Amino acid sequence: MRLAFSISGRRDSAGAVRAAVAAEAAGFDDVWLTEDYFERGAFALAGAVAARTAKVRIGIGVVNPWTRHPALTAMEFATLDELSGGRAVLGLGASNAHWMTDRMGIPFDRPLARTLEATALIRRLLTGAHVTAAGEFFTVDTGLSFPPVRPDPPIVLGVKGPRAITRGGALADGLLLSILAGPGYVRWVRERVGAGKELSAYVGIAVDDDPAKARDRLRPMAARYLGVHGDHLITREAGVDPALAAELRSGWLTGAPRTDLVTDDLLDEVVVAGDVPGAARALNRLADAGLDVAVVRDDPATDPEETLRVARTVSRARAA
């Protein structure tokens, strides 16, 4: 299983670039730039990272078909791929109603269909061909004014639900799974997309000689995202029944995530935490379930070099 590092959009721009350089020096395979609204923009940061690194793949994880027209996404990504010498990976996702409608007033209708149409359109534009298309959501008659470095760069989809996994897995080169994707969920996804698709997932990691301290560091984050997910396949595969999921969801919606409901057993299903041997076993469970790339979550309150060191230590222990 390969290691990647996801740089938080809450980290200042210069710090984000330094973190990417450190990840490359630590031997990580990929660096991912998130675009959570309204934090730092992924494409601008990715360009700076491309200029300061030489080997790591640079992932955009993820942008959506609401705030950027597919033709503009193709333009931005082709530029990044050129700048990085063909090291870029495009991550696309539907976003969510909270960001699109509640915060920007954009109607959030049929997100999966829109995302899949945008993905197919972007892929055609990235071949360098002039594209004429009139789809259900987008109409274009245009092409890039420059030849892309690669006519078939990797495109991954950040999707969660059963229909999105099945349909997106058939269209994309890989899938980028959500934070708290435990072994049960990873296995469920792998069974549906088959062996040929690259599966990556955001992973929270914490290590301490005292496993309880390591778990406690990740408990607030887990409570938050368990609330974001609510009653979902991700939480059900982790053993969360609908009533508990509803309580976790309510806590998140009211701004008071229910850390008190996140037991050690539940944590062990959705994060990598413990002493080094325990964390290595947790990472092995993800690999055994079919995960190809563990995208280590960046905690902006922690020195990224410490997070990178911990992840490498756990990875080496797993290999041993």
Secondary structure, DSSP 4 states (H G I P E B T S, - for coil): -EEEEEEPTTS-HHHHHHHHHHHHHTT-SEEEE---TTS--HHHHHHHHHHH-SSSEEEEEEE-TTTS-HHHHHHHHHHHHHHHTS-EEEEEE---HIIIIIIH------HHHHHHHHHHHHHHHTTT--EEEE-SS-EEEE--SS--S-SS--EEEE--SHHHHHHHHHHSSEEEEPTT--HHHHHHHHHHH-TTSEEEEEE-EEE-SSHHHHHHHHHHHHHHHHHHH-SSHHHHHTT--HHHHHHHHHHHHTT---GGG--HHHHHHHSEEESHHHHHHHHHHHHHHT--EEEEEP-TTS-HHHHHHHHHHHHHHHH-
